[in-house]
Amino acid sequence: LRQDQRIQQVFSVMNDIFKTDAECSRKRFQIRTYSVVPLSKKVGMLEWVPDTTPLKSVIETQLTKHQNEMNPYAHVQKADLLHHPAAKKYSKYIQNVNKDQPHPVKNYIQLYRSTKRETVVGFMEACQSLIPVDLLTKGLQSFATSPQSYFTIRNNFISSLAIVSTASYIVGIGDRHLDNFLLDTHSGQLVPIDFGHAFGT
C-alpha cells in the first residue's frame, strides 16, 4: 500500500502541473486520485471511490447482453472474459510456444523475441474478431441519459484514458488490465487503481 500511496502523491503533483498549464487547465486535464493510508507493510486503508464500477464489469455486462441476444435460449447469467473463446485461444497460443514451460510470462517473452510481428498481429486480429467491437461503446451508452450526455461521457473517458496512459508510462506502472481501472458511472472518467507494479518493477 505504500507504493499505492506514492503513486497517488505523484498523480497529485501531475494534477498541480496540469493546473499551471493554460491548455491543460482549459481542457480540465486531471487524474482522479483517492486517499491511501498505509498502517504497516501489508495493512492499510483505502478511500472508497463512489459511483464507480470496474471497467471489466462494464465490458462483461455488455458481452452477457450480446450473448443472450445471439442465443436467447442460452440464458447466460454473466459472461466471463477470461473464459471467452478469444481468451482461451490466446492462452493456448502462449502455451504452445513451449509446452515444457509452465510459466506463461516466460513463454510470452520467448514469443516476443522469436516470432515475426506479422504472425503475432494476424493471430491477435483473429482473437479480436471473436469479440464484438462495440462492447465499450454500449457500456458507455448505458450510463448516458441523453445523446448529449453520452458524448460528454465518451469525451471524458477518452481524455482520462489518454492522461492515465501517459502518466502510467512516465511512472513505469505495469499490470494494467480491465480490473485495474474503475469507471465513474456519471462522468465516464477512468480511475486507475492497484499499483503493485510501478517505477519499472
Buried (B, 14 or more C-beta within 10 A) or exposed (E): BEBBBBBBEBBEEBBEEBEEEEEBEEEEBBBBBBEBEBEEEEEBEBEEBEEBBBBBBBBBBBBBBBBBEEEEEEEBEEBEBEEBEBBEEBEEBBEEBEEEEEEEEEBEEBBEEEEEEEEEEEBEEEBEEEBBEEBBEBBBBBBBEEEEBBEBBBEBBEBBBEBBBEBBEEBEBEEBEBBBBBBBBBBBBBBBBBBEBBEEE
